[in-house]
């Protein structure tokens, strides 16, 4: 994997050609996605919505022209405990708390702030050593109660890992069970799948699938038009889906106190 460098994101043809040649294996890129949740018990329900995410190098965040900056801003307060000066400094704190200090480069797949608002159900970070090998993957989960949790996992050569559930996300599931995660690094196609396994129950499956475009103002504009409202719309759809499930009498699980995590808990 080649090292990323700062990109000035523009809309002219030369920028488009240059980025098209690189975006399959390097950042930045924009992914138009479809997010799907499937549960089969105690009632059957499938929920999908359109979204989009940026794939970026935390040491070389894209620079948008001034007129477009309100459509994509990467802010450290939106990740981990929100107090680090940069997102990269924030993840370094999380890794250091777990004894992981040999990380040279970190790429992130996440939603940016759009018109001053962001909601990231899942942000994924791929943490590379100086030789390019993968030290770990961090899956940072945000719930609709303003809480955050980071799962730091080692993945196999297909991007798969397992970890115990340790964070309250859906109001219809207790904090119990085990996740299998499929989080391969993005290429021209993106496919992430997280499956919750609970004893005696069918699995709950959440997936994100999409395709990449070069990170230009034109691509960003198309993504915004495809998914107007961006994070606000996603947060609203998730809450409305919760209301629908509640009206269908799906039992609600009590939310426990947040288990503190060094470098993450707000």
CORLIN-V48481 format. One record per run of one state. SS is the DSSP state (alpha for helix, beta for strand, coil for the rest). FROM is the first residue (numbers start at 1). TO is the last residue. If there is no record, write none. Layout:
ss = (SS,SS)
from = (FROM,FROM)
to = (TO,TO)
This chain:
ss = (coil,beta,coil,alpha,coil,beta,coil,beta,coil,beta,coil,alpha,coil,beta,coil,alpha,coil,alpha,coil,beta,coil,beta,coil,beta,coil,beta,coil,beta,coil,beta,coil,beta,coil,beta,coil,beta,coil,beta,coil,alpha,coil,alpha,coil)
from = (1,8,10,13,21,29,40,45,58,63,65,66,72,73,74,76,79,87,98,105,111,113,115,117,118,122,129,134,143,148,154,160,165,178,183,189,198,204,215,217,227,230,248)
to = (7,9,12,20,28,39,44,57,62,64,65,71,72,73,75,78,86,97,104,110,112,114,116,117,121,128,133,142,147,153,159,164,177,182,188,197,203,214,216,226,229,247,266)
